[in-house]
Amino acid sequence: MKTLILLILWFVLLAVSWPLALLVLVLAPFIWLISLPFRLVGLLIGALFAFLRALLLLPARLLGHRG
């Protein structure tokens, strides 16, 4: 659904300003490549917080708490 909305928005941009639409089409892969390290850092931070939560709640789970 998200892809369909993006495609429709791109066609509207193409109808309004075709040079800008072509520029967006050319620059989109570069923007995706630049955002990859930030997505990886976010994934690592989420995994670190999940690990810390599991580590801190381990004594309660060993004592039988079901949460």
C-alpha positions in Angstrom: 0.0 0.0 0.0 2.9 2.3 0.9 4.5 1.7 -2.5 1.2 2.4 -4.3 0.9 5.8 -2.5 4.5 6.7 -3.3 3.9 5.7 -7.0 0.8 7.9 -7.2 2.6 10.8 -5.6 5.5 10.4 -8.0 3.0 10.5 -10.9 1.4 13.7 -9.5 4.9 15.2 -9.3 5.6 14.1 -12.8 2.5 15.8 -14.0 3.3 19.0 -12.1 7.1 19.2 -12.6 8.8 16.6 -14.7 12.4 17.7 -14.1 11.9 17.5 -10.4 10.3 14.1 -10.7 13.2 12.8 -12.8 15.6 14.2 -10.2 13.8 12.4 -7.4 13.9 9.2 -9.5 17.7 9.5 -9.9 18.5 10.6 -6.3 16.3 8.0 -4.5 18.8 5.2 -4.6 21.6 7.5 -3.3 19.4 8.7 -0.4 18.6 5.0 0.4 22.3 4.2 0.5 23.1 7.2 2.7 20.3 6.1 5.2 21.5 2.5 5.5 24.1 3.1 8.2 21.6 5.0 10.3 19.1 2.1 10.0 21.8 -0.3 11.0 22.7 1.8 14.1 19.0 1.9 15.0 18.8 -1.8 14.7 21.9 -2.3 16.9 20.6 0.1 19.6 17.3 -1.7 19.7 19.1 -5.1 20.0 21.2 -3.6 22.8 18.2 -2.4 24.7 16.5 -5.8 24.3 19.6 -7.5 25.6 19.8 -5.2 28.6 16.1 -5.7 29.4 16.5 -9.5 29.2 19.6 -9.3 31.4 17.9 -7.2 34.0 14.7 -9.3 34.1 16.6 -12.6 34.3 16.5 -12.9 38.1 12.7 -12.4 38.1 12.2 -15.0 35.4 14.4 -17.4 37.4 12.3 -16.9 40.5 9.1 -17.8 38.5 7.6 -14.4 37.5 5.5 -14.7 34.3 5.3 -11.3 32.8 
